[in-house]
Amino acid sequence: MSSPVKAVLTEQSGQLGKILKLVIAFEKANLRTLNDQTIIKLNRYYLDSRSWASITLVGLAQE
């Protein structure tokens, strides 16, 4: 694992660390500090990722 990835996962530092913190807050429904636009975007990204994962799993099952 590269050093930058290790830093993100262990220290939640840098730009990717900020994104990781945001994702963790979203997963815990700890959204009090976020504005409505950010929450709407996160919901859309979450739904898009679920759709992508479902399509990918279906594709793998057909192989």
N, C-alpha and C positions, 0 to 999 in steps of 0.2 A: 504494500500500500504506500502511495506517495506521501511525502511529508505534508503537503497542503491538505490532503484528504484526512490524514491523521489529526492535524490541527483542528479541522472543522469538527470532527467527531469527538475529540477529547476536550477541546477548549471552546468550541463554538465561536471561533474567531474569524475575522475577515468578512468579506461579502457573502461567501457561502455559509458562514456561521450565522449571519443575520437571517438568511433564508431558512436555515435549519431551525432556528429559534421560532420563526414565524410558522413553520409547518408543525412543530411540536405544540405551539399554542393553539393552532387550528384543530389539531387532533384532540386536544384536551378541552375544546370549546371555551378557551380562555381568550375571548375576543373583546373584552371591555375596552382595551386601549386602542383598538383599531377603528378606523372610520368606516362608514357604510360602503363606500366604493371599494375599499380593500377587501372587505368581507364578501362582496359580490364577486370580485375577481377570484378570490380563493375558492368560493363555491363552484365557479365555472371551471377553474383548473382541476378541482377535485373530480367533478363530473366527467370532464374530458379524459382524465387519467383512468377513471373507472371504465369508461367506454373503450379506451385503448387496450386496457388489460383484458377485458372480456373478449374483444376481437382477437387479440393475440392468443389467448387460451383456446379459443375455438379453432384457430388455425393450427395450433400445435396438436390438438386432439385429432385433427383430420389427417395428420401425417402418418 
